[in-house]
Amino acid sequence: MWFRQKLSQNDGGLPIRHVCRQEDNLNTYYWNYNDLHSFGHQTLIDGNLHLNTSFIRLIDDDAIISRISIIDAFRTNELNSIILYVAAENGSDDNLTLFQDDNKLIWIKVESKQSGNYRLNFHINKGDRILQSFLTTNSTMDRLEQTVKSHLFFYKHEGRTLFVISNSEQENIMHRSNFIAYQVIFNQSIEIDISMFFNDSMMAPNHNDFVYDDEMNKRQENFQANFNEKFHFGHHISAEKIKFARIILSNAIGSIGYYYGYSLVDSEQSNIARPYGPIQLLAVAPSRSVFPRGFLWDEGFQQLLISRWDPKLSMAIIKSWFSLMNENGWIPREVILGDEARSRVPNEFLVQHSSNANPPSLLLSIESLIDRRQFDREWLQEMYPRLFRWYQWFNTTQIGPAKFPFSFRWRGRNSTTTFELNPKTLASGLDDYPRATHPNDEEIHLDLRCWMALASRLMSKISKVLEIDDKFQEYYQILSDDHLLEELHWSNEYQMFCDKGLHSKNVNLKKFHRDNRSWIEREVHTPPHYDCVGEFGYISLFPFIMTLLSPDNPKLETILMNIENPEILWTPYGLRSLSQRSLYYKKYNTEHDPPYWRGSIWINMNYLVLKALNHYSKIPGPYQTRAQQIHSRLKANLVQAIHTEFIRTGYVWEQYQDDNGHGHGAHPFTGWTSLIVLIMADE
């Protein structure tokens, strides 16, 4: 934690920086380097305060050395505080003890039944230390900041009133505790080393030749060399953009977290939420500030990048996700484990529904590992039974109506609401993207059918690799058959692939007034009938994205034409999610639910489009040259737009506005936006 020793002019509170929040409005923060295993270096800029945090893991000595430096870049002469703390999650099973040696060396001993014993030494290397103080108490993980605030007291020092942490008079500083905080108040700058030792020695290991800065420089050079070897950027990519790509990769790696605890899940037989677990997960958090947890749909895209850098790490993360699978083959779409994670999630999203799916995007990463032959056969053999069970779960629980063989339908849409312009389809990952206006069991979803084609293709590949009976090739041939796909999902009227369902083309949100109250509700002006949902956008591209169309299919020309049309998907910054001609383009879904997948540019879908364009540009056919030309233009637009916005704002973003390319939504968002690294490297 850190804060300035003065109250905020906005709300009169003490502006403590602690958990990663957009509301703190930092200028920027990012990992310059991070390989997860051995070292990392991070920069944070908070107004006049410039922070650098780093760590080096010393494998032979079983130790981690971290360094934190803060500089007042504007030399304001204001006092600032940094609070370093240790918190143990296991309550009475852990014990923390604070030691102080002649006011020079501060160290904390941790005794833990679960994670073992270790020590942390704190040493101020340099800086303008004014005062230091300590706090030993108990706290839960989700209330650490509140605990600190409740133990801040006024303290007069050389004519200044300071906010200082301390135990209250009623608390015994030596009592058994699970939370110890160490505060340093400083003026212009401070640099502190924190050494974490897992061996029995109470002091630092003897390194005659170890100099922190030298070792950090050496590891950064090795990282850069490895980065250059793994990602081949063309001569047209500038050195500045290559540095940007390295930062994005480092942020993706630096967002990997380990999560443990219970999730809340309701079963198909009961609407009662029950604890599910204990479970553990290794996952990439898409956004440290807004989504600091695992998301199934996001992870598949994130692992496309991680697997290029470190295939073994990626395989471990993918395996971790499949370890969450229940006996039926269902995997949670969002994993919220423990009090700390739950404190960051609105109540309505806490419970996971075991009847609802999420796009099986992890299959993209698994297929990439197999195609590049960067997988372990033992890992794949271990994964196969769970992959088979997942496949079977989709193929039995998400099937469409019997009258439409080989069709599929996402579950979880609200068929009774009148307060949404178009009932959301959260299971699809595309949330408010327009589907049939009146959900029922008869609708069929194009994107899910294409995901199942991908799943069948991958399962067939795995069967061949493992030399076992291939039960999937025939099913893949059916799902990838152009004519069968067109019978189900092509509309001659709209000249597009589409969902089909009970749909009205004339709906809007209207404000009503009655009995001194007002509300907004949907009006349906034209009765719904079973039809194509003729709103061209990302979903319309799925047969193309999954490369299910033969290279000479004339439908391919129509899709390429719509991609290039500025009134439909094309912008100078990437492909928008929904056509400008759509009834739903940039429309709110409820009074308080702004457009999400209704016009903004999303990098994961643009990446899949580029991948498909690359595929068709290498296969002989009438549209080969056009696919190659669109690929070149789209890639250039995306790279320029995302890099420009990073320079302008200091962040990469969840989505980008289609009219000016400005970032929108969660930031920093190095989930699937990190795919820009693969886009730059033509992978």
N, C-alpha and C positions, 0 to 999 in steps of 0.2 A: 504494500500500500504506500502511496505517497500523497502529500497534500501541501498546499501553501499555508503558511501560518497567518491566515486572515480569512474572514468570513466572505462568502460569495455575495457579490452585489446584486445577483438575480433573486435568490431566495433567502439570503441571510444565513444559510447553512454552511457547514464546513465541507468544501468540495474534495472529499476523499476519492482517490482513484484506486480501485481495487479490482472487482470483477470487470471483465471486458464488456463495456457498454457503449453503444452508439451515442447515448445521451451525454457522455463525457466530452464529446466533440474534440477529440484529439486531432491535431493537424494531420498526422499519419502515424502508422506503426506497422512494421513488417520485419520478417526475418531476412537478413542479408544472406545468411547461410544456415542450413540445418540439415543434418543427415540422420537425425533421431538417435543414432547409436553412440556417436562419439563426441560431437560438438555442435554448437550453434551460436549465432551472433545476431542480435535483434536491435533495431533502432526504433525509438519512440520519440515523437516530438509533441509536447504538450505546452503550446504557447512558448513562453520564454525558457521552459525547462526541456533540455535535450537529454534523453536517457539512452544508455546502451546497456543491454544485458547480454551475458554470454555464459557458456558453460563448456567445460572440457572434461570428458570422462577418462580417467586413468585406469585402464583395464588391469594392469599388473598389480597396482596398489589397491584395487577395489575401492576407488574413491571418485568423487565428482567435485570439481572446483568450479564455482560460479563467481562471476564478477559483475557488479552493478556500479555504474558511474552515472552521476547526474551533474549537469552543468547549467547554470543560469546564463544562457547565451546572451541575454540582454543586459546582464550585470545590473539588475534592479536594486540590489542591496536588500532585498526582502528575504526573510527567513523561510525555510522549507523543512519538511519532515519526510523521512522515509521510515516505514515500519516493516521490519522483516519478522516473519512469524513462522512457527511450526504448530500444526494442528493435527491431532490424531483422531481418526474417525471412529475408533472402536471403544470409546468410553473407558470403562473400568479395566479393559484388557490391555490398555496402553498407559504408560506413565512417562511424563516429561519432567526433566529436572534441569534447572538453570544454574550455571556456575559462572563465577566471575573471578579473574585472577589479577589482583592489584590494579583493577580498572583498565587493564590493557587487553586481555584476551577474554572474550565472551564465548562460552560454549554451552550447548544443550545436549543432554543425554536422553536418548529415546529408548525405552524398553517396551517392546511390542511382542505379544505372543504370536501375532499373525505374520508380521513382516520382519521380525528379528530385531536385534539391537543395533543402534548406530549412533553416531555423534555428528553434531554440526558445530564448526568453529566459525566465529565472526571476527574479521579483522579489518580495521579501517586502514587502508593503504595511504591515503592522502585526502586532503580536503579541509574545509573550514568547519570543523565540528564545534558547535556551540554547547550542546547538552545531549545527554543520552539518558534513557529511562527504560523500565521494564514492566511487564504485566504478566502474571501467571494466574490463570483462571480456567474455567470450563466453558465450553461453547459447542453448539452444533455447527456442522459445516455450512449450513445455509444462513447462519447468523453471525459470522465472524466479524463483518463490518459493523453490525449493530453492537456487538460486544465491545469492540474498540471504542465506538462513540460513547457508550455508556460508562467507559472508564477514562474518558478525557477530562482533565481538570485544569483550571487556570493556575499558572505558575509565574510568579514575577522573577524576571532575570534581567539584570542590568537595565532596568527601566522599561523593559518590554513585558507584555503579558503574553505568555505562550500557552499553547494547548499541549499538554503532556499526559501520556498514558501512565496510569499508576493503579495499584490495587487500592480499594477503598479501605477505610480504617477498620471496617468489619471483616475484611478478608485477610487471611493469613498467607503471606507471600510464599511460604514453604509448603502449602497444602498440596495434596495430590491433584494434578491438573492434566488437561489434555490440550491446552492452548497456552503457548508462551509467545509474547510479542516483545520485540526489541526495537525501540525508537531512537533514531539519531536526528537531531535538529542541526541544520547546517545553513551556511550563508551562500557563498558563490558556487561551491562544488563539493562533491564527496565521491569517494571510490571505496567500495567495500568488497572484500573477498569472503565468500562463504564456502567452506570446505566440508564435504560430507564423507565420513569414513565408515566403512562397514567392517573393518577389522578391529582388533583389540587395542591398538595403539591410540592413545589419547591425543597425540600430537600429529602434525603433518608428516607425511613420508619424506624421507631424506632425498631430495632431488638436487644434486650438485649442479646438474646441467639443465634443470627445468626452469624456464622463464616463461611466464604465462603468455605474454605478447608474442614471443617467438614461436611458441607452440601453436598459438591461434593462427598466426600467419601461415605456418606450414600446413595446417589442416585446411585452411581456406584455399591455398594453392592446389592441394590434392583434390579438393572438391571441384574446383574449376576445371582441372584437367579431366576428371571423371565426367563432369557435365559436358565438356566439349566432345568427349568420346561417345557418350550416349545419345546426344542430340546433334544432328548435323544440319546446321543452318546454312542457307545459301549465301553467296556473296552479297545479295541484295538486302540482307538483314544487317542493319547497322550494329556496331558494338554497343550502343546505348540500348537497343532493343534486346540484344543478347543478355545484357546485364539484367534488364527487366524480366526476361524469361527465367533467369536463375533465381531472382527474388520470388517469382510466382511459384516455382517448384519448391523453394525453401519454405514458403508459407504453407503450401499444401502439406508438406512433411511436418512442419511445426504445428499443424492443426490436428495431428494424430493424438488420440487420447485413449486411455484405458478406463472403462466404466464397469461398475459392479453394483449389484443390488437387485431389487425387485421392480418389475414393471406391472402396471395395472392393465389387465386384459379381461374382456368379457367373452364368454363362450357363445357358440351358436345356439346352445340350448337354453342359455340364461342371459338376461340383460344385466346381471349383477357383476360388477367389476371385482375381480379377485387378484391378489398378488401372484405374479408369475415369476418363478425363480427359486433360489437366487441364480442369476445369470451374470455372465461377464462378456464384455465386448471390447474389441480393439477396432477403432473406427476413426475415419477422418471427419472432423466437425466441419460442415460446409462454411460456417461463419462463426468465428470466435465470439463476436459481439451479439449475435442474434440467435444463432442456431448451434449452441455449444454441446452437441450430442450427435448420435448416429442416425442417419436417414438412409433407408434401404435403397430408394430410387436414386438418390444422389451418389451413393457409394459406387455404383456400377460405373459411373462416368469418372469419378475421382481415381478409381483404380486403373483406368486406362493410362493415366499419367504415372502413378506410383509404380505400376508394373514395368514401365520402361526404365525407370531409375533403379528399382530394387525389386526384382521379381519375387525373391523369397519373402520380403516384407509384405508384398501384395498378396501372396498366397496365404500368409498368416492371417491377414485381415479378412480375406474372403472366407477362409475356413472359420474364423471367429463368428462371422455372420451366420453361417450355416449351422453353427453350434446352438443358435437360438431356436432352431426349428422345433415345433411341437410334434407330437406323435402322428398328426394328420398331414404334416408337410407344410404347415403355415409358418411364415416368418414375419415378425412385427415390422410395420412400415416405418415406425419412429420409436427409438429406444430411449426411454427416460428412466434412468436408474438412480435412486437415492434422493435424499432431501435437497441436496444442492442442485441437482438437475431439475427436480420438480419445481423449485422456486423460480425457474426461468421460463415456465411453460404455462399458458392460460389453462384454466381448469377444464374447459371444453375439449382440449386436445390431449389430456392426460391418458385417457382410457383408449387402449388399442382394441380393435374389433377383429376377432379371429375369423370372421366370414369375409373380410375385405382384403383384397390383394394390393399389390403395388407393382409397377412395371419390373420385370425380372432383368433389370439393366446389368446386374452382376454377370449375366451371361455374355455381355459384350466384352468384359475384361477377361473372362475365362477363355473365350474364343480367341482373343488377341494373344494370350499366353500360349495357347496351343498352336496358332498359326505361326508364331515366331519361334516355336519350339523352346520356350523358356520356362517350362514347367517341370516339376518333379513327378515322375511316373507314380511313385508311392503316394504323393499328395493327391493325384488325380484318382487313383484307385480308392483312396479313402473318401474322396468327395463324391464319387459316382452314386452310391446308394442314396445320399441326401439329395443330390441333383435329380435323381429319378423320382424320389418322393415329392420333391417340389414340383416337378413337371406333372406328375399325376394329380397333385392337388389342384393346379391350374386347370388341368384337362377334365376335371370332374366338377369343381365348384364354380368355375367361371364360364361354363359353356352357355351358348345362346339357346334360343327356342328350338325345339325338335324339328319344326317345319323348315328350319334353315340349317341343314347339316354343315358342320365345320365352321360354325359361327361362334362368337364369344361375346360375353357381356360383363362389364365391370359391375360389381356389387357396391351397395352403399349409397346410391342416389336417393334423395328424399322425394318421394312421389306425392306427398300431401302438402308440401309447403306452398304458400302463395306469396311469400315475402322475398323470393329470389327471382330475378329476371330469367335466369336459367339455372336450374338446380345443379350444384357443383358435383363434380366427379372426382373426389379427393383420391380415390384408389388409383386413378390413372396417372397421377402425378401432374396432370395439367389442369387441376382444380376447376377454374371458372371458364375454361375453353368451352364454347357453345356446343351442346349436345341436343338430343331431342328434348323439346320443351316439357313434355309430359312423360316422365320416366315410367316404364312398366317392364314386365318380363319379356316383352316381344322385341325390344330394341337390340340392335347388334352394333358392336363397336369395332371399327376398322383397325385402330392402333393395337388393340389386344390381339386380334387375329394375326397381325404382323409380328407381334412379340412371340406368339406361339409358333410361327413359322421359324423365327430365329432359334427358339428353344429346340425345335425338332431338328434343325440343321446341326446345332451344336451337339445334341445328344447323339446324333448319328456319327459325327466326327469322333466323339469320345469313344464310342463303341468300337470304331475302327482302330483307334490308337491302342485301346486296351485289349483288342482282339477278342471281343465278346460279341454275342448275338446282337445284331443291329435291328432294333425294333422300331426305329424312328425314320429311316430313309423313306419308306413308303408314305408315311404321314407327311413328311416334309415335301415330297413331290406333290401331294394333294394341296397343301397349304400354299405352295409357291406356283401353282398352276395359274397362268394369266387368266384363262377363260373362266375358271371357277371363281377366282377373285372378282372378276368383272361382273359375273352374274349376281354376286352378293352385294358388292359395294360400289359399282360404277353407276353414275347417273348420266344418261344421255342429255337430259334437260340441262343439267348444270355443268356438264363436261368435266367431271371431277370424281375422284374416289371419295367416299363419305360414309359416315355413320348413317344408319337408318332407324327410324322409330316414330312414335306418335308425336308429331311436330306441328307447331303453328308458326307461320312466317310473320305474324303480326302481333307482337306483344310489347308492352312497355311498363315501366314503373310509374305509378300515379300516387299522389298524395291525397289521402282521404281525411275528412273532418267529421266527427260525430261526438255528441255529448261532451263537449269541452276537451276532447283529445284528438290527436292527429297521428296518422301513421302512413307508411308507404307500403303499397301492395301491388302485385302484378295484375295488369289487365290483359285479357286475351281477347283480341278483336276478331280474329279469324279462328274458327274451330279447328282443332288439330286433326290431322289425318296421317296415316302411315306413309312416310316419304323420306327422301334423302335430306339430311341436314346440310343444306347448301351453303355453308359458310367456309370459304376456302382459307386454309391456314396450315399450321404444322401437321395436324392429323391427316390432312389430304395428301401429305407427302410420304406417309409411312410405307406404302408399297415400293416407292422409289428409294427411301432411306434404307430399308432392309434389303435392297437389291433383289426384289422378287420379280421384277419385270424383265422380260427378255429384251435384249438391246435393240431389237427392231420393232418393238411394240409402239404403235403410233400414239398410245396414251403417254408414252415417255416424252414425246415432243410437246404435248399439251402441258405437262408438268413443268418442263424446262421453260416454256413460254411464260407460264404464270410466275415462276421464280424470278424471271428477269423483268417482269412488269412492275414499274414503280407504283402503280395504283393497287397492286395486289401485295406482293411480299418484298420487292427489292427496295433497299434504301442504301445511301452511301456508307452506312455503318454496319450492315449485316441484314439478314432476313427478318422482317417483323413476324410476329407469331400469328397474326390474323389480318386478312385483307382489309384495306381501307374501305372497300365496298360493303363490308359485312354490317349487318344490323347491329352487331355487338361490338364493333370496333370502338375501343376506349370507353365502353359503357360500364357504369357501376352495376354490380350484381345485386346489391341491396343499398340502402341509404348510406351505410357505413362500410361497405365492402368495395374498395376501388378496383379498377380493372387490373388483372394480374397477367393472364395469358391471352390478353385481348389487344395486342398491338406491339407490346414491348419486344425487344430483341433478346433472345436467350442463347447463350453460347453453346450449351449442350446440343441443342437441336441444329444450330448452324454447323457444329462439328460433324454431326451425322450426315448433314447434307453435303458437306465437303468430301466426306469419306465416300458417299455414293457417287458424287460427281467424278471423283478420282477413279472409282471402279468402272464407270461407264466410259470414261475417257480412254481406258486401256483395252476395251473390248471392241473389235471391229463392228461397225454398225452405222446407220445413217445419222446418228446423233453424237457420234464420238467426238468430233471436233468442237461442236457446240458445248458439250459437257466440259471439255478441257478449258475452253475460253471462260465459261462461267466460273469454273473453279479458280482460275487465276485472279479474276476480278473480285470474287467474294473473299478469297483469302486476304488479298491486299486491303480491302475495306475493313475487315475484322481486325487485322493486326494494327492498322493505323488508328482505328477508332478506340480500341481498348488501351493501347499504349498512350495515346493522346490524353485520354481521360485519367489515366494513372498519373501522368505528369501534372495535369490540371488540378486534381483533387487529392492526390496521395493515396488513392485506393483503387482496387478492382471491385466491381459491383455485381450484385445478383442479376441484374438485368440492365438494359440500356434503352433509352427513349429513341423511338424511331424517327423523330423529327429533327433531333439535334445531336444524337449520340451520347447525351449526358447520362451518367450513371444514375441508377434508381434502385430503391429497395435496400436490402441489407448490404453493409459494407464494414470492414473488408469481407469479400466473399470469394475465397479461393477454393470453393468447392469445384463445381464443373466449369466455372469461368477459367480455372487453371488449365483447361484444355487448350487455351491460346498457345501454350508452349508446344503442344503437338501440332497445332495448326501452323505455327511458324516453322516447324521442322518437317512439314509435309508428311506427318505420320497419322 
